[in-house]
Amino acid sequence: MPLRAYILINTQIGKTAEVAQTLSEMPEVIKLDVIMGPYDIIAQVETLDHDTLSEVVLRKLQNIPYIQHTMTCPVVKLEEGH
């Protein structure tokens, strides 16, 4: 079962659209929204496992120009009844 995560992204002022376009071309990004608040973009990603997620964040996302900060929030599966 794939690992799903939400990645909150801060961009440089005026560069959000450019970063969003780059992110939308990544196969791991399954949904992308430009948002208001402390973050500029929220990206929903799916990877095979935690190692692949780390690779995507460290090697791909953090190398995109104009991204200043990311926060990765993996989705947890809770057991029913708990």
C-alpha positions, -999 to 999 in steps of 0.1 A, spaced: 0 0 0 15 34 -10 24 60 16 5 92 14 18 125 28 9 162 28 38 186 22 34 222 33 56 245 13 68 281 18 80 299 -14 97 331 -21 73 361 -25 60 362 -61 72 327 -70 43 305 -58 28 300 -93 62 290 -107 69 265 -79 33 251 -82 39 245 -119 71 226 -113 55 205 -85 25 196 -108 49 179 -132 62 155 -105 46 120 -108 45 117 -70 23 148 -66 -13 136 -68 -30 168 -57 -18 204 -53 -34 235 -39 -22 271 -35 -33 282 -1 -34 312 22 -19 313 56 16 305 70 22 282 40 18 289 3 13 255 -12 0 221 1 9 191 -20 -5 156 -16 21 130 -25 22 92 -28 53 71 -26 61 35 -21 74 39 14 91 63 39 125 59 23 111 70 -11 92 99 5 124 111 21 142 109 -13 114 129 -29 115 156 -3 153 158 0 164 153 -36 135 167 -55 114 192 -36 142 209 -17 161 214 -49 133 234 -66 143 270 -69 123 294 -47 112 269 -21 123 282 12 108 257 37 89 224 37 70 205 63 62 169 56 31 153 73 28 115 65 -8 101 68 -12 76 96 -37 47 93 -56 43 126 -72 11 135 -110 11 136 -125 14 171 -95 33 185 
